[in-house]
């Protein structure tokens, strides 16, 4: 079952990535979920660099979110990525959900990034 789900998500991810791309002025906000942690990064696909990244393992967040739930962690990761983006003079981005459904943790990252000031 897991292999079938992964292959399905890979097909969806490839379809999404064929349509969106990050630029230096409007990078791609990519999301990845593992079984325990959530990761987000702003990527400039033209120059192939990561502009900003945050995860539930980031030291500043890890201590703060020690006994919090997954949704609260995802929201905090989104806010931190948005803060790093504004520090790099980036106000808008393209959201890449990486084949995950737009609900739960993925939605919370997006809402946290919007609360932090990113537009997409």
ChimeraX attribute file (.defattr): number of C-alpha atoms within 10 A of each C-alpha:
attribute: neighborCount
match mode: 1-to-1
recipient: residues
	/A:1	5
	/A:2	7
	/A:3	8
	/A:4	9
	/A:5	10
	/A:6	12
	/A:7	11
	/A:8	12
	/A:9	16
	/A:10	15
	/A:11	13
	/A:12	15
	/A:13	16
	/A:14	12
	/A:15	13
	/A:16	15
	/A:17	16
	/A:18	8
	/A:19	7
	/A:20	14
	/A:21	19
	/A:22	22
	/A:23	16
	/A:24	17
	/A:25	12
	/A:26	18
	/A:27	27
	/A:28	26
	/A:29	31
	/A:30	19
	/A:31	22
	/A:32	17
	/A:33	16
	/A:34	7
	/A:35	5
	/A:36	8
	/A:37	13
	/A:38	22
	/A:39	21
	/A:40	25
	/A:41	23
	/A:42	28
	/A:43	24
	/A:44	21
	/A:45	15
	/A:46	11
	/A:47	10
	/A:48	11
	/A:49	12
	/A:50	14
	/A:51	18
	/A:52	20
	/A:53	20
	/A:54	22
	/A:55	24
	/A:56	23
	/A:57	16
	/A:58	13
	/A:59	10
	/A:60	12
	/A:61	16
	/A:62	14
	/A:63	11
	/A:64	12
	/A:65	15
	/A:66	10
	/A:67	10
	/A:68	10
	/A:69	9
	/A:70	17
	/A:71	16
	/A:72	16
	/A:73	26
	/A:74	28
	/A:75	23
	/A:76	24
	/A:77	28
	/A:78	32
	/A:79	24
	/A:80	24
	/A:81	27
	/A:82	32
	/A:83	20
	/A:84	17
	/A:85	24
	/A:86	15
	/A:87	11
	/A:88	11
	/A:89	10
	/A:90	20
	/A:91	18
	/A:92	19
	/A:93	25
	/A:94	19
	/A:95	18
	/A:96	23
	/A:97	24
	/A:98	21
	/A:99	19
	/A:100	18
	/A:101	11
	/A:102	12
	/A:103	11
	/A:104	12
	/A:105	21
	/A:106	25
	/A:107	18
	/A:108	22
	/A:109	30
	/A:110	28
	/A:111	18
	/A:112	22
	/A:113	26
	/A:114	17
	/A:115	15
	/A:116	21
	/A:117	18
	/A:118	23
	/A:119	16
	/A:120	14
